């Protein structure tokens, strides 16, 4: 077996060379004369190849399975024209071009030259006007629509990728598929011109064979007119048929390929499924044919037989479908029973979605696209916005209707636990007072769910009036989208697990493999990197600049394994980002602490096995909160920022994050030179009365 297959394996190494040789030989055929027996072999090969192409086109599921078809069409056309040139040479020189041409001529002409020419002309007209013309038009339209649809398909892929429905590899594969489709239909648009030109060339070659043959037979060979007509008519018709039948097969294959853009299976399967899918239609057809059978003047037997066949076929399909439906119902019931009996059938119930949005039944129109809801599109944009602003991949947001909720209520859950709740009024608008209201408008008082601001639900008729009076007016879907976005921002650190960190690292590995290979696992584990990133996100620090974060960790990790120290080191590396995030026009408005406060906080920091712990007298801590609240109220900052020394920054943040969640704590080391710091207030040390 080994010795027998070795030569075949060696021969398979030169497949590309065989194609090159075959193309060169086709070109040589147009110049060198061929003997009749070799021409018979090549004509048989031409018919076989054309039949093979037709069968392939019938059995493919999608056009790209035979993506070389445009090139193959060109090669087959060139081969067919080379054979026509060789056969014409033999017809004119020898009045004989092989047994295949003679056999085709005898069979079709059958002693009547006019009938032979008519049959040949009908074949040419069918190919040229019907199949070739239709295939050319379909290929042209398919190429145009494929190119026009490319932007929409690309956007659909991006939307699925952003929604987490597909991976990056799947998105890349689908983009390549779209590009291949565009290239294929564009090539088919041009290749269909080969068939048209081949049909025209076939007509011209037949005329040359006939007229030239008559002249040569009469003038050179001394045939009388009858003998010349007999000889060259037979050869002309035979040559034309031998060329046009393979051309007709290839033209049909071209038409099948370019017209099957919407098919998912091969042609035989689609015809069987789609034509015989409705027993009702077959029964109606049977009845109509029976009416034709009893109409006076029409033949009874053909219509009666066809009516019976369609009736029996419809009845058989009806019985088959009923049996399949009954079997499917029984299988489904049996499968559900088996699943309930299996011990691991409850495992799926243990899975918890990272983010869930539960809505009351009155809010279903917001997420139902058929009712005009666009919440799914908004969620896609929210995930995209969070990726750009925070640098994390937000998991897929599951939306469920909950009949236990009030009709107009919704609940946002993180890992199965409720973290936000609100109420919406469909076909109403939320009007919020931003401090510029000149005149109130009638509405139902409520609270804006994302920020807890006082607001009103107003109807459509009061919307324009509210905007003119200084209210900020938003629609119900925007209220829900804003609440969902803020919830994701506030809980971003909970959404970043080890698997998400690994995904972020894998996305950078191809371009920044040096820093990742140095850091993981030699200096830090995935879990330690996750803790650092979570600490940054907890303080609303975006981690999109992940390369800088990883390089900073690679620099600091050899010095210390303390995650608090590593986090502060990373923050200092992100100083410019932090300053730009909170400064306005290169001016940063800050509060400062009196030195006594920093001394108390620094003395309260204790190092333990579980990290730094802050231990301060609760009475002193309450005084700190009171002084901090007084300073914030006195200055009324839009974005409160307090500037402290690096040694107490993290401690102060942990002390204040519960009572002052929006307070930003920066250290002096996180201020870049191009930012101007302006102190607007001081958190004073309480003096004893």
C-alpha positions as CSV (number, residue, x, y, z in Angstrom):
1,X,0.0,0.0,0.0
2,X,2.8,2.4,0.9
3,X,4.7,1.7,-2.4
4,X,1.4,2.1,-4.4
5,X,0.4,5.4,-2.9
6,X,3.8,7.1,-2.9
7,X,3.8,7.8,-6.7
8,X,0.3,9.3,-6.4
9,X,1.4,11.5,-3.6
10,X,4.3,12.7,-5.6
11,X,2.1,13.4,-8.6
12,X,-0.3,15.4,-6.3
13,X,2.6,17.8,-5.5
14,X,2.5,19.1,-9.1
15,X,-1.2,20.0,-9.4
16,X,-0.5,23.7,-10.0
17,X,1.9,22.7,-12.8
18,X,-0.7,20.6,-14.5
19,X,-3.1,23.5,-14.8
20,X,-0.4,25.7,-16.3
21,X,0.4,23.0,-18.8
22,X,-3.3,22.5,-19.7
23,X,-3.8,26.3,-20.4
24,X,-0.6,26.4,-22.6
25,X,-1.8,23.4,-24.5
26,X,-5.2,25.0,-25.1
27,X,-3.5,28.0,-26.6
28,X,-1.3,25.7,-28.8
29,X,-4.4,24.0,-30.1
30,X,-5.4,27.1,-31.9
31,X,-2.2,27.1,-33.9
32,X,-1.2,23.4,-34.4
33,X,-3.4,21.0,-36.4
34,X,-4.9,18.1,-34.4
35,X,-5.6,14.6,-35.8
36,X,-9.3,13.6,-35.8
37,X,-8.9,10.9,-33.2
38,X,-7.4,13.3,-30.7
39,X,-10.1,15.9,-31.5
40,X,-12.7,13.2,-30.6
41,X,-11.0,12.7,-27.3
42,X,-10.9,16.5,-26.6
43,X,-14.6,16.9,-27.6
44,X,-15.5,14.1,-25.2
45,X,-13.5,15.9,-22.4
46,X,-15.3,19.1,-23.2
47,X,-18.7,17.5,-22.8
48,X,-17.6,15.7,-19.6
49,X,-16.2,18.9,-18.0
50,X,-19.3,20.9,-18.9
51,X,-21.6,18.2,-17.4
52,X,-19.4,18.1,-14.3
53,X,-19.7,21.9,-13.8
54,X,-23.5,21.7,-14.2
55,X,-23.8,19.0,-11.6
56,X,-21.5,20.9,-9.2
57,X,-23.7,24.0,-9.6
58,X,-26.8,22.0,-8.8
59,X,-25.3,20.4,-5.6
60,X,-23.6,23.4,-4.0
61,X,-25.2,25.1,-1.0
62,X,-23.9,28.6,-1.7
63,X,-22.1,30.2,-4.6
64,X,-18.8,30.6,-2.7
65,X,-18.4,26.9,-2.5
66,X,-17.3,27.1,-6.1
67,X,-15.6,30.5,-5.9
68,X,-13.3,29.7,-8.9
69,X,-16.3,29.5,-11.2
70,X,-15.5,32.9,-13.0
71,X,-12.0,31.7,-13.8
72,X,-13.2,28.2,-14.7
73,X,-15.8,29.8,-17.0
74,X,-13.0,31.6,-18.9
75,X,-10.9,28.5,-19.2
76,X,-13.8,26.4,-20.5
77,X,-14.7,29.1,-23.0
78,X,-11.1,29.3,-24.2
79,X,-11.0,25.5,-24.5
80,X,-14.2,25.3,-26.4
81,X,-13.1,28.0,-28.8
82,X,-9.8,26.2,-29.4
83,X,-11.7,23.1,-30.3
84,X,-13.9,25.1,-32.7
85,X,-10.8,26.4,-34.4
86,X,-9.2,22.9,-34.7
87,X,-12.5,21.4,-36.0
88,X,-12.9,24.2,-38.5
89,X,-9.4,23.6,-39.8
90,X,-10.1,19.9,-40.3
91,X,-13.5,20.5,-41.9
92,X,-12.1,22.9,-44.5
93,X,-8.9,20.9,-45.1
94,X,-10.1,17.3,-45.0
95,X,-13.9,17.5,-45.1
96,X,-13.7,15.3,-42.0
97,X,-13.3,16.3,-38.3
98,X,-13.7,13.0,-36.4
99,X,-16.4,10.6,-35.5
100,X,-18.1,12.7,-32.8
101,X,-18.9,15.6,-35.2
102,X,-20.1,13.2,-37.9
103,X,-22.3,11.3,-35.4
104,X,-23.9,14.5,-34.1
105,X,-24.5,15.7,-37.7
106,X,-26.1,12.4,-38.8
107,X,-28.3,12.2,-35.7
108,X,-29.7,15.7,-35.9
109,X,-29.8,16.3,-39.7
110,X,-31.4,12.8,-40.3
111,X,-31.5,13.4,-44.0
112,X,-33.2,16.8,-43.8
113,X,-30.8,19.7,-43.9
114,X,-33.4,22.3,-43.2
115,X,-34.5,20.5,-40.0
116,X,-30.9,20.2,-38.9
117,X,-30.2,23.9,-39.3
118,X,-33.5,24.8,-37.6
119,X,-32.6,22.6,-34.6
120,X,-29.1,24.2,-34.4
121,X,-30.5,27.7,-34.6
122,X,-33.0,27.0,-31.9
123,X,-30.2,25.8,-29.6
124,X,-28.2,28.9,-30.3
125,X,-31.2,31.2,-29.7
126,X,-32.0,29.4,-26.4
127,X,-28.5,29.8,-25.2
128,X,-27.8,33.4,-26.5
129,X,-31.1,35.1,-25.9
130,X,-32.7,33.2,-23.0
131,X,-30.0,31.7,-20.7
132,X,-26.9,33.9,-21.5
133,X,-28.9,37.1,-21.5
134,X,-30.7,36.3,-18.3
135,X,-27.5,35.1,-16.5
136,X,-25.7,38.3,-17.5
137,X,-28.4,40.5,-16.2
138,X,-28.8,38.6,-12.9
139,X,-25.0,38.6,-12.4
140,X,-24.9,42.4,-13.0
141,X,-27.8,43.1,-10.6
142,X,-26.3,40.7,-8.0
143,X,-22.9,42.4,-8.1
144,X,-24.5,45.9,-7.8
145,X,-26.8,44.9,-4.8
146,X,-24.0,43.0,-3.1
147,X,-21.7,46.1,-3.2
148,X,-24.6,48.3,-2.0
149,X,-25.4,46.0,0.9
150,X,-21.8,45.8,2.2
151,X,-22.0,48.9,4.5
152,X,-25.2,47.6,6.1
153,X,-23.7,44.1,6.6
154,X,-20.6,45.6,8.1
155,X,-22.7,47.6,10.6
156,X,-24.7,44.5,11.4
157,X,-21.5,42.6,12.2
158,X,-20.2,45.5,14.4
159,X,-23.6,45.6,16.2
160,X,-23.5,41.9,16.9
161,X,-19.8,42.2,18.1
162,X,-20.6,45.1,20.4
163,X,-23.7,43.2,21.8
164,X,-21.4,40.2,22.6
165,X,-23.3,37.9,20.3
166,X,-20.2,37.0,18.3
167,X,-16.5,36.9,19.1
168,X,-13.8,39.0,17.4
169,X,-12.7,35.9,15.3
170,X,-16.3,35.3,14.2
171,X,-16.7,39.0,13.2
172,X,-13.4,38.8,11.2
173,X,-14.6,35.7,9.5
174,X,-17.9,37.2,8.5
175,X,-16.2,40.3,7.2
176,X,-14.0,38.2,5.0
177,X,-17.1,36.3,3.8
178,X,-18.8,39.6,2.8
179,X,-15.7,40.7,0.9
180,X,-15.5,37.3,-0.9
181,X,-19.2,37.6,-1.9
182,X,-18.6,41.0,-3.3
183,X,-15.5,39.8,-5.2
184,X,-17.3,36.7,-6.5
185,X,-20.4,38.5,-7.9
186,X,-18.2,41.2,-9.3
187,X,-16.2,38.6,-11.2
188,X,-19.3,36.8,-12.3
189,X,-20.6,40.0,-13.8
190,X,-17.6,40.2,-16.0
191,X,-17.3,36.4,-16.6
192,X,-20.9,36.2,-17.9
193,X,-19.7,38.3,-20.9
194,X,-17.5,35.3,-21.9
195,X,-20.7,33.2,-22.5
196,X,-22.2,35.9,-24.6
197,X,-19.1,36.3,-26.7
198,X,-18.8,32.5,-27.1
199,X,-22.3,32.3,-28.4
200,X,-21.6,35.0,-31.0
201,X,-18.3,33.3,-32.0
202,X,-20.2,29.9,-32.4
203,X,-22.6,31.5,-34.9
204,X,-19.8,33.0,-36.9
205,X,-17.8,29.8,-36.9
206,X,-20.8,27.8,-38.2
207,X,-21.3,30.3,-41.0
208,X,-17.6,30.0,-41.9
209,X,-17.8,26.2,-41.9
210,X,-20.8,26.2,-44.1
211,X,-20.0,28.9,-46.6
212,X,-16.3,28.1,-46.7
213,X,-16.9,24.4,-46.9
214,X,-19.3,24.8,-49.9
215,X,-16.7,27.0,-51.7
216,X,-13.8,24.7,-51.0
217,X,-15.8,21.6,-51.8
218,X,-17.0,22.9,-55.2
219,X,-13.9,24.9,-56.3
220,X,-11.0,22.9,-54.8
221,X,-12.3,19.3,-54.4
222,X,-14.5,19.3,-57.5
223,X,-17.7,18.2,-55.6
224,X,-21.0,18.9,-57.2
225,X,-23.3,21.3,-55.3
226,X,-25.4,18.4,-53.9
227,X,-22.5,16.5,-52.6
228,X,-20.8,19.6,-51.2
229,X,-24.1,20.6,-49.5
230,X,-24.6,17.1,-48.1
231,X,-21.0,16.9,-46.8
232,X,-20.5,20.3,-45.3
233,X,-24.0,20.7,-43.9
234,X,-23.5,17.5,-41.9
235,X,-20.1,18.6,-40.7
236,X,-21.3,22.2,-39.9
237,X,-24.3,21.1,-37.9
238,X,-22.3,18.4,-36.1
239,X,-19.5,20.9,-35.2
240,X,-22.0,23.5,-34.1
241,X,-23.9,21.0,-31.8
242,X,-20.7,19.6,-30.3
243,X,-19.7,23.1,-29.4
244,X,-23.1,24.5,-28.4
245,X,-24.3,21.6,-26.2
246,X,-21.3,22.0,-23.7
247,X,-21.8,25.8,-23.9
248,X,-25.4,25.3,-23.1
249,X,-24.5,23.2,-20.1
250,X,-22.1,25.8,-18.8
251,X,-24.5,28.6,-19.4
252,X,-27.2,26.8,-17.4
253,X,-24.7,26.2,-14.6
254,X,-23.9,30.0,-14.6
255,X,-27.6,30.8,-14.4
256,X,-28.1,28.4,-11.5
257,X,-25.2,29.8,-9.5
258,X,-26.1,33.5,-9.9
259,X,-29.8,32.9,-9.1
260,X,-29.2,31.0,-5.9
261,X,-28.1,33.8,-3.6
262,X,-30.9,33.2,-1.1
263,X,-30.6,29.4,-0.9
264,X,-29.3,27.5,2.0
265,X,-29.2,24.0,0.6
266,X,-28.5,22.4,-2.8
267,X,-30.9,22.8,-5.6
268,X,-32.5,19.4,-5.4
269,X,-33.2,19.8,-1.7
270,X,-34.7,23.3,-2.1
271,X,-36.9,22.2,-4.9
272,X,-38.2,19.2,-3.0
273,X,-38.8,21.3,0.2
274,X,-40.3,24.4,-1.4
275,X,-42.4,23.0,-4.2
276,X,-43.8,20.2,-2.2
277,X,-44.1,21.9,1.1
278,X,-47.9,22.6,1.0
279,X,-50.3,19.7,0.6
280,X,-53.2,22.2,0.4
281,X,-51.7,23.7,-2.8
282,X,-51.2,20.3,-4.4
283,X,-54.8,19.4,-3.7
284,X,-56.1,22.6,-5.2
285,X,-53.9,22.0,-8.3
286,X,-55.4,18.5,-8.5
287,X,-58.9,19.9,-8.5
288,X,-58.1,22.5,-11.2
289,X,-56.7,19.8,-13.5
290,X,-59.8,17.7,-13.0
291,X,-61.9,20.6,-14.1
292,X,-59.7,20.8,-17.3
293,X,-60.2,17.1,-17.8
294,X,-64.0,17.4,-18.1
295,X,-64.0,20.6,-20.2
296,X,-65.3,19.7,-23.7
297,X,-62.6,19.7,-26.3
298,X,-59.7,19.2,-24.0
299,X,-58.0,15.7,-23.8
300,X,-59.4,13.8,-20.8
301,X,-56.7,11.2,-20.2
302,X,-53.6,13.5,-19.7
303,X,-55.4,15.9,-17.3
304,X,-57.1,13.1,-15.4
305,X,-53.8,11.2,-14.9
306,X,-52.0,14.4,-13.7
307,X,-54.9,15.3,-11.4
308,X,-54.7,11.9,-9.8
309,X,-50.9,12.2,-9.4
310,X,-51.1,15.6,-7.7
311,X,-54.0,14.5,-5.5
312,X,-52.2,11.4,-4.3
313,X,-49.0,13.4,-3.7
314,X,-50.9,16.0,-1.7
315,X,-52.6,13.4,0.4
316,X,-49.3,11.6,1.0
317,X,-47.6,14.8,2.1
318,X,-50.6,15.7,4.4
319,X,-50.3,12.3,6.1
320,X,-46.5,12.7,6.4
321,X,-46.7,16.1,8.0
322,X,-49.4,15.0,10.5
323,X,-47.2,12.1,11.4
324,X,-44.1,14.3,11.8
325,X,-46.0,16.8,14.0
326,X,-47.3,14.0,16.2
327,X,-43.9,12.5,16.5
328,X,-42.3,15.9,17.3
329,X,-44.8,16.5,20.1
330,X,-44.2,13.1,21.6
331,X,-40.4,13.5,21.3
332,X,-40.5,16.9,23.0
333,X,-42.6,15.6,25.9
334,X,-40.3,12.6,26.3
335,X,-37.2,14.9,26.2
336,X,-38.7,17.2,28.9
337,X,-39.5,14.3,31.1
338,X,-36.0,12.9,30.8
339,X,-34.5,16.3,31.5
340,X,-36.5,16.6,34.7
341,X,-35.4,13.2,35.8
342,X,-31.7,13.9,35.3
343,X,-29.8,14.9,38.4
344,X,-27.9,17.7,36.7
345,X,-31.0,19.3,35.2
346,X,-30.9,22.1,37.7
347,X,-27.4,23.2,36.8
348,X,-28.7,25.8,34.3
349,X,-30.7,27.4,37.1
350,X,-27.5,28.1,39.1
351,X,-26.1,30.4,36.5
352,X,-26.4,34.1,37.3
353,X,-26.4,36.8,34.6
354,X,-23.9,39.6,35.2
355,X,-26.4,42.3,34.3
356,X,-30.2,42.0,34.1
357,X,-33.0,44.4,33.2
358,X,-36.4,43.3,34.4
359,X,-39.4,45.3,33.2
360,X,-43.1,45.4,33.9
361,X,-45.5,44.3,31.2
362,X,-46.4,48.0,30.4
363,X,-42.8,48.7,29.4
364,X,-42.6,45.8,26.9
365,X,-43.1,48.2,23.9
366,X,-39.8,49.8,24.8
367,X,-37.9,46.6,23.9
368,X,-40.2,45.3,21.2
369,X,-38.9,46.5,17.8
370,X,-42.2,45.5,16.1
371,X,-43.9,48.1,18.4
372,X,-41.4,50.8,17.6
373,X,-39.1,50.1,20.7
374,X,-35.4,50.9,20.2
375,X,-34.1,49.9,23.6
376,X,-32.1,47.0,22.2
377,X,-30.3,49.5,19.9
378,X,-29.7,51.9,22.8
379,X,-28.2,49.0,24.9
380,X,-25.8,48.3,22.0
381,X,-24.7,51.9,22.1
382,X,-24.4,51.9,25.9
383,X,-22.0,48.9,25.7
384,X,-20.1,50.7,23.0
385,X,-20.0,53.9,25.0
386,X,-18.8,52.1,28.2
387,X,-16.1,50.4,26.2
388,X,-14.8,53.8,25.0
389,X,-15.2,55.6,28.3
390,X,-14.2,53.0,30.8
391,X,-12.2,50.5,28.8
392,X,-14.2,47.4,29.8
393,X,-16.3,45.0,27.8
394,X,-19.8,45.2,29.3
395,X,-21.4,41.7,29.4
396,X,-24.6,41.0,27.5
397,X,-27.5,42.7,29.2
398,X,-30.4,40.2,29.7
399,X,-33.8,41.8,29.4
400,X,-36.8,39.9,30.9
401,X,-40.4,40.8,31.6
402,X,-41.4,40.3,35.2
403,X,-45.2,40.1,35.8
404,X,-44.5,40.5,39.6
405,X,-43.3,44.0,39.0
406,X,-45.7,47.0,38.9
407,X,-46.6,47.5,35.2
408,X,-44.5,50.7,34.8
409,X,-41.6,49.6,36.9
410,X,-38.2,48.2,36.0
411,X,-35.3,46.7,38.0
412,X,-31.6,46.6,37.2
413,X,-29.7,43.7,38.7
414,X,-25.9,43.1,39.0
415,X,-25.1,39.4,39.5
416,X,-28.7,38.7,40.4
417,X,-28.9,41.4,43.1
418,X,-31.0,44.5,42.6
419,X,-29.0,47.7,42.4
420,X,-31.4,50.1,40.8
421,X,-35.1,50.6,40.3
422,X,-37.4,53.1,38.7
423,X,-40.7,53.9,37.1
424,X,-41.5,55.1,33.6
425,X,-44.6,56.5,32.0
426,X,-44.9,55.6,28.4
427,X,-45.9,58.4,26.0
428,X,-44.8,60.9,28.7
429,X,-41.6,63.0,29.1
430,X,-39.5,63.6,32.2
431,X,-39.0,67.3,32.8
432,X,-36.2,68.2,35.2
433,X,-35.4,71.6,36.8
434,X,-31.8,72.5,36.0
435,X,-32.1,75.8,37.9
436,X,-33.3,77.9,34.9
437,X,-37.1,77.3,35.2
438,X,-39.1,80.5,34.7
439,X,-42.5,79.1,35.1
440,X,-43.8,75.7,36.3
441,X,-45.7,73.3,34.1
442,X,-48.4,70.8,35.2
443,X,-47.2,67.2,35.7
444,X,-46.8,64.3,38.1
445,X,-44.0,64.8,40.6
446,X,-41.3,62.1,40.6
447,X,-37.6,61.5,41.1
448,X,-35.2,61.1,38.3
449,X,-33.9,57.5,38.9
450,X,-30.3,57.9,37.9
451,X,-29.3,60.9,40.0
452,X,-32.3,61.3,42.3
453,X,-33.3,64.8,41.0
454,X,-36.8,66.2,41.4
455,X,-38.7,66.0,38.2
456,X,-42.1,65.9,36.6
457,X,-43.8,63.5,34.2
458,X,-45.5,65.6,31.6
459,X,-47.6,64.8,28.6
460,X,-46.8,65.4,25.0
461,X,-48.9,68.5,24.8
462,X,-46.8,70.2,27.6
463,X,-43.4,69.2,26.2
464,X,-42.7,72.3,24.1
465,X,-43.9,74.6,26.8
466,X,-41.7,72.9,29.4
467,X,-38.6,73.3,27.1
468,X,-39.4,77.0,26.6
469,X,-39.7,77.5,30.4
470,X,-36.2,76.1,31.0
471,X,-36.9,72.4,31.9
472,X,-34.6,69.7,30.6
473,X,-37.0,67.3,28.9
474,X,-36.2,63.7,28.0
475,X,-38.3,60.8,26.8
476,X,-38.9,57.5,28.7
477,X,-36.4,55.3,26.8
478,X,-33.7,57.9,27.4
479,X,-34.5,57.9,31.2
480,X,-34.0,54.2,31.3
481,X,-30.9,54.3,29.1
482,X,-29.3,57.0,31.4
483,X,-30.1,55.0,34.5
484,X,-28.6,51.8,33.0
485,X,-25.5,53.7,31.9
486,X,-24.9,55.2,35.3
487,X,-25.5,51.9,37.0
488,X,-22.9,50.3,34.8
489,X,-20.4,53.1,35.6
490,X,-21.0,52.8,39.3
491,X,-20.6,49.1,39.3
492,X,-18.0,48.7,36.6
493,X,-15.5,47.2,39.1
494,X,-18.0,44.4,39.9
495,X,-18.3,43.5,36.2
496,X,-14.6,43.0,35.7
497,X,-13.8,39.4,36.6
498,X,-10.7,37.4,35.9
499,X,-12.0,36.1,32.6
500,X,-12.7,39.6,31.4
501,X,-9.2,40.6,32.4
502,X,-7.8,37.6,30.5
503,X,-9.8,38.7,27.4
504,X,-8.4,42.2,27.6
505,X,-4.9,40.9,27.9
506,X,-5.4,38.5,24.9
507,X,-6.6,41.4,22.8
508,X,-3.3,43.2,23.4
509,X,-1.0,40.2,23.2
510,X,-0.4,40.4,19.5
511,X,0.8,44.0,19.6
512,X,2.2,44.3,23.1
513,X,3.4,40.8,23.9
514,X,6.6,42.0,25.5
515,X,5.0,43.8,28.5
516,X,2.3,41.0,28.9
517,X,4.9,38.2,28.9
518,X,7.1,40.1,31.4
519,X,4.2,40.8,33.7
520,X,2.1,37.6,33.6
521,X,2.7,35.3,35.4
522,X,6.3,36.2,36.4
523,X,5.5,39.3,38.4
524,X,1.7,39.3,38.9
525,X,-1.2,36.9,38.6
526,X,-4.4,37.6,36.6
527,X,-6.2,38.0,40.0
528,X,-3.7,40.6,41.2
529,X,-4.1,42.6,38.0
530,X,-7.8,42.3,38.3
531,X,-7.7,43.8,41.9
532,X,-5.7,46.8,40.6
533,X,-8.1,47.4,37.7
534,X,-11.1,47.0,40.0
535,X,-9.7,49.6,42.4
536,X,-9.2,52.1,39.5
537,X,-12.7,51.5,38.3
538,X,-14.2,51.9,41.8
539,X,-12.8,55.5,41.7
540,X,-14.2,56.1,38.2
541,X,-10.7,55.9,36.6
542,X,-11.0,54.5,33.0
543,X,-8.7,51.6,32.2
544,X,-8.8,52.0,28.5
545,X,-5.1,53.0,28.5
546,X,-4.3,49.5,29.5
547,X,-0.9,49.4,28.0
548,X,0.3,52.2,30.3
549,X,-1.3,50.5,33.2
550,X,0.5,47.2,32.5
551,X,3.8,48.9,31.9
552,X,3.5,50.7,35.2
553,X,2.7,47.5,37.0
554,X,5.7,45.8,35.3
555,X,7.9,48.7,36.6
556,X,6.6,48.6,40.2
557,X,5.8,44.9,40.8
558,X,9.5,44.0,41.3
559,X,9.7,46.6,44.1
560,X,6.5,45.7,46.0
561,X,3.6,43.2,46.0
562,X,1.4,45.6,47.9
563,X,-1.7,46.1,45.7
564,X,-2.4,49.5,47.3
565,X,1.1,50.7,46.4
566,X,0.8,49.3,42.9
567,X,-2.5,51.0,42.4
568,X,-1.2,54.4,43.5
569,X,1.8,54.0,41.2
570,X,-0.5,53.3,38.3
571,X,-2.6,56.4,39.1
572,X,0.6,58.6,39.0
573,X,1.4,57.1,35.6
574,X,-2.2,58.1,34.5
575,X,-1.8,61.7,35.9
576,X,-2.4,63.4,32.7
577,X,-5.6,61.4,32.1
578,X,-6.8,62.1,35.6
579,X,-6.2,65.9,35.3
580,X,-7.9,66.1,31.9
581,X,-10.8,64.1,33.3
582,X,-11.6,66.6,36.1
583,X,-10.1,69.9,34.9
584,X,-11.9,72.5,32.8
585,X,-9.9,74.8,30.5
586,X,-6.7,73.5,32.1
587,X,-7.9,74.7,35.5
588,X,-8.5,72.3,38.3
589,X,-10.7,73.6,41.2
590,X,-9.9,71.7,44.4
591,X,-10.4,71.6,48.2
592,X,-7.5,71.0,50.5
593,X,-7.1,69.6,54.0
594,X,-5.5,71.4,56.9
595,X,-2.3,69.6,58.0
596,X,-3.8,68.4,61.2
597,X,-6.3,66.2,59.3
598,X,-3.6,64.6,57.1
599,X,-1.6,63.9,60.3
600,X,-4.6,62.2,62.0
601,X,-5.3,60.1,58.8
602,X,-1.7,59.1,58.4
603,X,-1.3,58.0,62.0
604,X,-4.5,55.9,61.6
605,X,-3.1,53.8,58.8
606,X,-2.1,50.3,60.1
607,X,-0.5,47.6,58.0
608,X,-1.9,44.1,58.4
609,X,-1.6,40.8,56.6
610,X,-4.7,41.7,54.6
611,X,-3.3,45.1,53.6
612,X,-3.7,48.6,55.1
613,X,-6.4,49.2,57.6
614,X,-7.6,52.7,58.7
615,X,-8.3,53.1,62.4
616,X,-9.5,56.5,63.5
617,X,-11.6,57.5,66.6
618,X,-15.2,57.6,65.4
619,X,-15.7,61.0,67.0
620,X,-12.8,62.5,65.1
621,X,-14.2,60.8,61.9
622,X,-17.5,62.4,62.4
623,X,-15.8,65.8,62.8
624,X,-14.0,65.1,59.5
625,X,-17.2,64.4,57.7
626,X,-18.8,67.5,59.1
627,X,-16.0,69.7,58.1
628,X,-15.9,68.1,54.7
629,X,-19.6,68.6,54.2
630,X,-19.3,72.3,55.3
631,X,-16.6,72.9,52.8
632,X,-18.5,71.2,50.0
633,X,-21.7,73.1,50.7
634,X,-19.8,76.4,50.9
635,X,-18.3,76.1,47.5
636,X,-21.0,74.1,45.7
637,X,-18.7,72.5,43.2
638,X,-20.1,70.6,40.2
639,X,-17.4,68.0,40.5
640,X,-15.9,68.1,44.0
641,X,-12.2,67.3,44.1
642,X,-10.0,67.3,47.1
643,X,-6.2,67.5,46.8
644,X,-4.1,65.7,49.5
645,X,-0.6,64.3,50.0
646,X,0.2,60.9,48.4
647,X,0.5,59.1,51.7
648,X,-3.1,59.7,52.7
649,X,-4.9,59.8,49.4
650,X,-6.1,56.2,49.3
651,X,-7.0,56.2,53.0
652,X,-9.1,59.4,52.7
653,X,-10.9,57.9,49.7
654,X,-11.8,54.8,51.6
655,X,-13.0,56.8,54.5
656,X,-15.3,59.0,52.4
657,X,-16.5,56.7,49.7
658,X,-19.6,55.7,51.6
659,X,-20.7,59.2,52.8
660,X,-19.4,61.1,49.8
661,X,-19.4,58.7,46.8
662,X,-19.0,61.5,44.2
663,X,-15.9,63.0,45.9
664,X,-12.7,62.8,43.9
665,X,-9.5,62.4,45.9
666,X,-6.3,63.3,44.1
667,X,-2.7,63.5,45.3
668,X,-0.1,66.0,44.5
669,X,1.8,63.4,42.5
670,X,-1.2,63.1,40.2
671,X,-1.1,66.7,39.0
672,X,0.8,67.4,35.7
673,X,2.6,70.7,35.2
674,X,0.3,72.0,32.4
675,X,-2.7,72.0,34.8
676,X,-3.3,75.0,36.9
677,X,-4.5,74.1,40.4
678,X,-6.9,76.6,42.0
679,X,-7.8,76.1,45.7
680,X,-11.4,77.2,46.3
681,X,-11.7,76.0,49.9
682,X,-10.1,74.3,52.9
683,X,-11.4,71.5,55.1
684,X,-10.7,73.1,58.4
685,X,-9.6,71.5,61.6
686,X,-12.3,72.0,64.3
687,X,-11.0,74.4,67.0
688,X,-12.0,73.8,70.6
689,X,-14.4,76.3,72.0
